[in-house]
């Protein structure tokens, strides 16, 4: 797409790199479930009930990577038909990611050191919120409410990218302290990652959609 600027290509490259570890770690998990070698540590929950995690990994992959394209101004300006077509895929993938995340949070048996009450309820609330935000974004665009559509999708995307921020924080902690965060510390760090993403989303919304005052 020649109309995509160099700044937009840089933005896409940053998103791709940022999403790389959780996304491709998940793809390694799918390869393992299909009979490939165990490249990453075994997950007994995935082995016992593989379908939800496979759907979650694939839908999150589409939502995070294709979703980044949807925020490019040139995509909406010069490729509106493609933006609309991809938007349907992104919305469906985001809803699948949210619902499978909800299912796994409630039905998978996590050890206490990997998911305490704080993380359980945060995951439940954020999965429902992500689904609700995408549903509202679809309703808003059908009503020609462009601002409502854009802000809802940006907030949903911030929730969907939680795994990337969590991975970055977790790796940083292990590099700094030499141990993996577990228990309440892990819960707080995971919730903090979502909070940070949502704060960034609100900052971007305030910059992009702030009411403009005319010079006097």
C-alpha positions as CSV (number, residue, x, y, z in Angstrom):
1,X,0.0,0.0,0.0
2,X,1.9,3.0,-1.3
3,X,-0.3,5.5,0.7
4,X,1.0,4.2,4.0
5,X,3.5,6.7,5.4
6,X,6.9,5.9,6.9
7,X,5.6,6.8,10.3
8,X,2.7,4.3,9.9
9,X,5.1,1.6,8.8
10,X,7.2,2.3,11.9
11,X,4.0,2.1,14.1
12,X,3.2,-1.3,12.5
13,X,6.7,-2.6,13.1
14,X,6.6,-1.6,16.8
15,X,3.2,-3.3,17.2
16,X,4.5,-6.5,15.5
17,X,7.6,-6.6,17.7
18,X,5.6,-5.8,20.8
19,X,3.1,-8.6,20.0
20,X,5.8,-11.1,19.0
21,X,6.5,-13.0,22.2
22,X,2.9,-13.8,23.4
23,X,1.6,-14.3,19.9
24,X,4.3,-16.6,18.6
25,X,4.7,-18.3,22.0
26,X,1.0,-19.2,21.5
27,X,1.6,-20.5,18.0
28,X,4.4,-22.8,19.4
29,X,1.7,-24.1,21.8
30,X,-0.6,-24.9,18.9
31,X,2.2,-26.7,17.1
32,X,2.8,-28.8,20.2
33,X,-0.9,-29.6,20.5
34,X,-0.9,-30.8,16.9
35,X,1.9,-33.3,17.7
36,X,5.0,-31.1,17.3
37,X,7.9,-30.9,19.7
38,X,7.4,-29.3,23.1
39,X,9.4,-26.0,22.6
40,X,7.9,-24.2,25.6
41,X,7.0,-25.6,29.0
42,X,4.1,-28.0,29.1
43,X,0.6,-26.7,30.0
44,X,-1.6,-29.5,31.4
45,X,-4.7,-27.3,31.0
46,X,-4.1,-26.9,27.3
47,X,-3.4,-30.6,26.9
48,X,-6.6,-31.6,28.7
49,X,-8.9,-29.1,26.9
50,X,-7.0,-27.8,23.8
51,X,-9.9,-26.2,21.7
52,X,-10.4,-23.1,23.9
53,X,-6.8,-22.2,24.0
54,X,-6.2,-22.9,20.3
55,X,-9.2,-20.6,19.4
56,X,-7.9,-18.0,21.9
57,X,-4.4,-17.9,20.5
58,X,-5.5,-17.7,16.8
59,X,-8.2,-15.1,17.5
60,X,-5.9,-13.0,19.6
61,X,-3.2,-13.2,16.9
62,X,-5.7,-11.8,14.3
63,X,-7.1,-9.2,16.7
64,X,-3.7,-7.8,17.7
65,X,-2.0,-7.8,14.3
66,X,-4.9,-7.0,12.0
67,X,-6.3,-4.6,14.6
68,X,-3.2,-2.4,14.4
69,X,-3.8,-1.9,10.7
70,X,-7.3,-0.6,11.4
71,X,-5.9,2.4,13.4
72,X,-3.8,3.7,10.5
73,X,-5.3,7.0,9.2
74,X,-4.3,6.1,5.6
75,X,-6.2,2.8,5.8
76,X,-9.4,4.6,6.7
77,X,-8.7,7.4,4.2
78,X,-7.6,5.6,1.1
79,X,-8.7,2.0,1.6
80,X,-12.1,2.3,3.2
81,X,-13.5,-0.9,1.6
82,X,-10.5,-2.9,2.9
83,X,-10.9,-1.2,6.3
84,X,-14.5,-2.3,6.5
85,X,-13.8,-5.9,5.4
86,X,-10.9,-6.3,7.9
87,X,-13.0,-4.6,10.6
88,X,-15.5,-7.5,10.4
89,X,-12.6,-10.0,10.8
90,X,-11.1,-8.0,13.7
91,X,-14.4,-7.7,15.5
92,X,-15.1,-11.4,15.2
93,X,-11.6,-12.3,16.3
94,X,-11.8,-9.9,19.3
95,X,-15.1,-11.4,20.4
96,X,-13.7,-14.9,20.1
97,X,-10.6,-13.9,22.1
98,X,-12.7,-12.3,24.8
99,X,-15.1,-15.2,25.1
100,X,-12.5,-18.0,25.1
101,X,-10.5,-16.0,27.6
102,X,-13.6,-15.8,29.8
103,X,-14.1,-19.6,29.4
104,X,-10.5,-20.5,30.3
105,X,-10.5,-18.2,33.3
106,X,-13.6,-19.8,34.8
107,X,-13.2,-23.4,33.8
108,X,-9.4,-24.0,33.7
109,X,-8.0,-25.1,37.1
110,X,-5.1,-22.7,37.7
111,X,-2.6,-23.2,40.6
112,X,-2.9,-20.4,43.2
113,X,0.5,-19.0,42.3
114,X,-0.6,-18.5,38.7
115,X,-4.1,-17.1,39.3
116,X,-5.4,-15.8,42.6
117,X,-8.8,-14.1,43.3
118,X,-7.5,-10.7,42.1
119,X,-6.4,-12.0,38.7
120,X,-9.5,-14.2,38.3
121,X,-12.0,-11.4,38.8
122,X,-9.9,-9.0,36.7
123,X,-9.8,-11.5,33.8
124,X,-13.6,-12.1,34.1
125,X,-14.4,-8.3,34.2
126,X,-12.0,-7.4,31.4
127,X,-13.1,-10.3,29.1
128,X,-16.7,-9.2,29.5
129,X,-15.7,-5.5,29.0
130,X,-13.7,-6.4,25.8
131,X,-16.7,-8.2,24.3
132,X,-19.0,-5.4,25.3
133,X,-16.8,-2.7,23.8
134,X,-16.5,-4.5,20.5
135,X,-20.3,-5.0,20.4
136,X,-20.8,-1.3,21.1
137,X,-18.2,-0.4,18.4
138,X,-20.2,-2.4,15.9
139,X,-23.5,-0.7,16.9
140,X,-21.8,2.7,16.9
141,X,-20.4,2.3,13.3
142,X,-23.8,1.1,12.1
143,X,-25.3,4.3,13.5
144,X,-22.5,6.4,11.9
145,X,-21.1,7.3,15.3
146,X,-17.4,7.3,14.2
147,X,-16.1,8.7,17.5
148,X,-17.9,6.1,19.6
149,X,-16.8,3.4,17.2
150,X,-13.1,4.4,17.3
151,X,-12.9,5.0,21.1
152,X,-14.6,1.7,21.8
153,X,-12.3,-0.3,19.5
154,X,-9.2,1.5,21.0
155,X,-10.2,0.5,24.5
156,X,-10.9,-3.1,23.4
157,X,-7.6,-3.2,21.7
158,X,-5.9,-2.0,24.9
159,X,-7.5,-4.9,26.8
160,X,-6.6,-7.3,24.0
161,X,-2.9,-6.3,24.1
162,X,-2.7,-7.0,27.8
163,X,-0.7,-10.1,27.2
164,X,2.1,-8.2,25.4
165,X,2.5,-5.7,28.3
166,X,2.3,-8.5,30.8
167,X,5.1,-10.4,28.9
168,X,7.2,-7.3,28.8
169,X,6.8,-6.6,32.5
170,X,7.4,-10.3,33.4
171,X,10.6,-10.5,31.4
172,X,11.8,-7.2,32.9
173,X,11.1,-8.5,36.4
174,X,13.0,-11.8,35.7
175,X,16.0,-9.9,34.3
176,X,16.1,-7.5,37.2
177,X,15.5,-10.0,40.1
178,X,16.3,-13.4,38.6
179,X,13.0,-15.0,39.6
180,X,9.5,-15.4,38.0
181,X,6.8,-13.3,39.7
182,X,4.2,-15.6,41.3
183,X,1.2,-15.4,43.7
184,X,-0.1,-12.0,44.6
185,X,2.8,-10.3,43.0
186,X,2.0,-11.9,39.6
187,X,-1.7,-11.0,40.0
188,X,-0.8,-7.3,40.7
189,X,1.6,-7.2,37.8
190,X,-0.9,-8.7,35.4
191,X,-3.7,-6.3,36.4
192,X,-1.2,-3.4,36.4
193,X,-0.4,-4.2,32.7
194,X,-4.0,-3.9,31.7
195,X,-4.4,-0.7,33.7
196,X,-1.3,0.8,32.0
197,X,-2.7,-0.1,28.5
198,X,-6.1,1.5,29.3
199,X,-4.4,4.6,30.6
200,X,-2.5,4.9,27.3
201,X,-5.7,4.3,25.4
202,X,-7.4,7.1,27.4
203,X,-4.5,9.4,26.8
204,X,-4.7,8.8,23.0
205,X,-8.4,9.2,23.0
206,X,-8.1,12.6,24.8
207,X,-5.5,13.7,22.2
208,X,-7.4,12.4,19.1
209,X,-10.9,13.3,20.0
210,X,-10.6,16.4,22.2
211,X,-13.0,19.2,21.2
212,X,-11.2,21.8,19.2
213,X,-11.7,25.4,20.0
214,X,-11.7,28.0,17.3
215,X,-9.2,30.9,17.6
216,X,-10.8,34.1,18.7
